Amino acid sequence: MVIDLGRCMGCHSCVVGCKAEHNVPDDLNRSWVKTLGPSRTRQGIAFTFYPGHCNHCDEPACVNVCPAPLAEISYSDPVTGNEKKMVVAATWKDPVNGIVRIDGERCIGCGACVDACPYHARYMNTQTEKPRADKCSFCIERVEQGMEPVCVETCPCGARFFGDMEDPGSSVSRYIKMGARRLDSRVVNIGPNVYYLGSSKDISLLVSRCTPIRMPEVSARRSLLSLMVKPAIRKAEKLLNL
């Protein structure tokens, strides 16, 4: 996804649309719009917005910390068309479209993935039958039907673009070639797949305020839970597969 800061007017239509589409609790957000500035930058006084959500990173920090039971999923290789299988925990990166997904049924509600995200893009939904992690899914259900994510559709300014960055004719590919950039740093270099385009001063303000500069640590309680639960689950799975 590419977000054009020059077009965004901070109206929160994307956030409202997301809440309505996914029944997000009032006090929680899959997506957000934060106001930045007015602040002085080297390029001048800047005032802009930070529209954000899960970045569906190339190397998502949330995936490896998940201790939930493993499950086998099947997918069609986009190159060969052959059916392939992979074993995943309750959160994983889709090998076909790159979307980082969550299986709410298998999520054990430990919150380790919430702690691990350097962009604070995940939250624990405690208003469901059992607590589970949740976040932006790039509206995978809509995308699979040939539709756009609801935040793209509801934006009155046309500030959001969604598509295949490997397709040179796509809008996201063109915007990236124009200089749209990720919010990554030397330490937090996990390949976020939301890009931002704007004036040099607005981008400078966004990068200085919103780029994470260190990877977070999973809280001691959640880390301990993960360390205790994960080996036991893996051992049980091996016994079941004998």
C-alpha positions in Angstrom: 0.0 0.0 0.0 1.1 3.5 -0.7 -0.3 6.6 1.2 0.1 10.0 -0.4 0.5 12.5 2.5 -0.1 15.4 0.1 -3.6 14.2 -0.4 -4.5 13.0 3.1 -6.6 15.5 5.0 -6.8 13.6 8.3 -10.6 13.0 8.1 -10.4 9.5 9.6 -12.8 8.1 7.0 -10.3 5.2 6.7 -10.4 4.5 10.4 -14.2 4.7 10.6 -14.6 2.4 7.6 -12.2 -0.1 9.1 -14.1 -0.2 12.4 -17.4 -0.7 10.6 -16.1 -3.4 8.2 -14.3 -5.5 10.9 -16.5 -4.7 14.0 -13.5 -3.2 15.9 -14.2 -2.3 19.5 -14.6 1.5 20.1 -11.5 1.8 22.2 -9.3 -0.2 19.8 -8.0 0.3 16.3 -6.8 -1.7 13.4 -5.8 1.5 11.8 -5.2 5.1 12.9 -4.5 8.6 11.8 -2.2 10.7 14.0 -1.6 14.4 13.6 2.0 15.5 13.3 3.1 19.2 13.8 3.2 22.0 13.1 6.9 21.3 13.7 10.2 22.7 12.4 12.2 20.5 10.1 15.4 21.2 8.1 13.1 21.8 5.1 10.8 24.2 6.9 7.6 24.1 9.1 5.8 20.8 8.5 2.2 19.7 9.3 1.0 16.3 8.2 -0.7 13.1 9.2 0.4 9.6 10.0 -2.1 7.1 8.6 -1.0 3.7 9.8 -1.8 0.0 10.4 -0.1 -3.3 10.0 2.8 -3.1 7.6 2.7 -6.7 6.5 6.5 -6.8 6.7 8.8 -8.9 4.7 10.2 -10.4 7.9 7.4 -9.8 10.4 8.6 -9.9 14.0 5.2 -11.1 15.2 5.4 -14.5 13.4 8.3 -16.2 15.2 7.2 -15.4 18.7 3.8 -17.1 18.3 3.6 -20.3 20.5 0.2 -21.4 19.3 -0.4 -25.0 17.9 0.9 -25.5 14.4 -1.4 -26.3 11.5 -0.9 -27.3 7.9 -2.2 -25.0 5.3 -2.3 -25.4 1.5 -1.8 -22.8 -1.2 -1.3 -22.6 -4.9 2.1 -21.6 -6.1 1.6 -18.5 -8.2 4.4 -19.4 -10.6 3.8 -23.1 -11.2 0.2 -23.4 -10.2 1.1 -26.5 -8.1 -0.5 -27.0 -4.7 2.0 -26.6 -1.9 1.7 -27.0 1.9 3.3 -25.2 4.8 3.1 -25.5 8.6 2.2 -22.3 10.5 1.3 -21.1 14.0 -1.6 -18.8 14.6 0.0 -15.9 12.8 2.0 -16.3 9.5 2.9 -14.5 6.3 0.9 -15.6 3.3 3.4 -17.0 0.7 1.2 -15.9 -2.2 0.1 -12.3 -1.5 2.5 -11.4 1.4 -0.3 -10.5 3.8 0.5 -11.3 7.5 -2.5 -13.2 8.7 -4.0 -14.3 12.1 -6.1 -17.4 12.7 -8.3 -16.2 15.6 -9.5 -19.8 16.3 -5.9 -21.0 17.1 -4.7 -17.8 18.8 -4.1 -18.6 22.5 -4.3 -15.0 23.6 -0.8 -14.8 25.0 -0.1 -11.3 23.5 3.5 -12.1 22.5 2.9 -10.9 19.0 1.4 -7.6 20.2 4.6 -6.9 22.2 6.9 -8.0 19.3 5.5 -5.5 16.7 7.8 -2.4 16.5 5.0 -0.5 14.9 2.4 -1.2 17.7 0.0 -2.4 15.0 -1.5 -5.3 16.9 -3.8 -5.3 19.9 -5.6 -7.8 22.1 -9.3 -8.0 21.6 -10.8 -9.0 24.9 -14.4 -8.4 23.8 -14.5 -11.7 21.8 -15.5 -15.1 23.2 -11.8 -15.6 24.1 -9.0 -13.0 24.0 -7.2 -13.0 20.7 -4.8 -10.8 18.8 -6.1 -8.7 16.0 -4.8 -6.2 13.4 -5.2 -4.9 9.9 -5.5 -7.8 7.4 -5.4 -5.6 4.2 -9.1 -6.7 4.1 -8.1 -10.1 2.7 -11.7 -11.1 2.4 -12.4 -8.2 0.1 -9.1 -8.6 -1.9 -9.9 -12.2 -2.6 -13.2 -11.0 -4.2 -11.4 -8.5 -6.4 -12.2 -5.5 -4.2 -9.9 -3.0 -2.6 -9.3 -2.7 1.2 -12.1 -0.6 2.8 -9.6 2.2 3.8 -8.8 2.7 0.1 -12.4 2.6 -0.9 -13.6 5.1 1.7 -10.8 7.7 1.4 -12.5 10.8 -0.1 -9.2 12.2 -1.2 -7.8 9.2 -3.1 -4.8 9.2 -0.9 -4.4 5.4 -0.7 -3.2 3.0 -3.4 -3.2 -0.8 -3.1 -1.9 -3.4 -5.4 1.0 -5.5 -6.7 4.3 -3.7 -6.3 5.9 -6.3 -8.7 3.5 -5.2 -11.5 5.3 -2.2 -13.1 2.0 -0.9 -14.4 0.3 -0.8 -10.9 -0.3 2.5 -9.1 1.8 1.3 -6.1 4.7 0.4 -8.3 4.6 3.9 -10.0 4.4 5.7 -6.6 7.4 3.7 -5.3 9.4 4.7 -8.3 8.4 8.3 -7.6 10.2 8.0 -4.2 7.6 6.6 -1.8 9.4 5.3 1.2 9.0 2.9 4.1 9.2 3.7 7.8 12.3 1.6 8.6 15.6 2.3 10.3 19.0 0.7 10.5 17.9 -1.5 13.5 14.2 -2.0 12.6 14.8 -3.2 9.0 12.1 -5.8 8.6 10.7 -4.6 5.3 7.3 -2.8 6.0 5.1 -2.9 3.0 3.3 0.4 3.5 5.0 3.3 1.7 4.6 7.0 2.1 4.9 9.8 -0.4 4.9 13.5 0.3 6.9 16.7 0.4 10.4 16.5 1.7 9.4 18.4 4.9 6.3 16.2 5.6 8.3 13.0 5.0 11.1 14.4 7.2 8.6 15.0 10.0 6.9 11.6 9.5 10.2 9.7 9.5 11.6 11.5 12.6 8.4 11.0 14.7 7.1 7.6 13.6 10.0 5.4 12.5 10.9 2.8 15.2 14.5 2.8 16.1 14.7 -0.3 18.2 13.0 -3.7 18.2 10.7 -4.1 21.3 11.1 -6.8 23.8 8.3 -9.2 24.6 7.2 -8.6 28.2 8.6 -11.0 30.7 5.2 -12.5 31.5 4.4 -13.1 27.8 7.9 -14.3 27.0 7.7 -16.8 29.9 4.3 -18.0 28.7 5.7 -18.5 25.2 8.8 -20.3 26.5 6.6 -22.6 28.6 3.8 -23.3 26.1 5.7 -23.5 22.8 7.9 -26.6 23.6 5.0 -28.5 25.1 2.9 -27.8 22.0 5.6 -28.8 19.7 6.3 -32.0 21.6 2.6 -33.0 21.6 2.5 -32.3 17.8 5.4 -34.7 17.2 3.8 -37.4 19.3 0.6 -37.0 17.3 2.4 -37.3 14.0 4.2 -40.6 15.0 
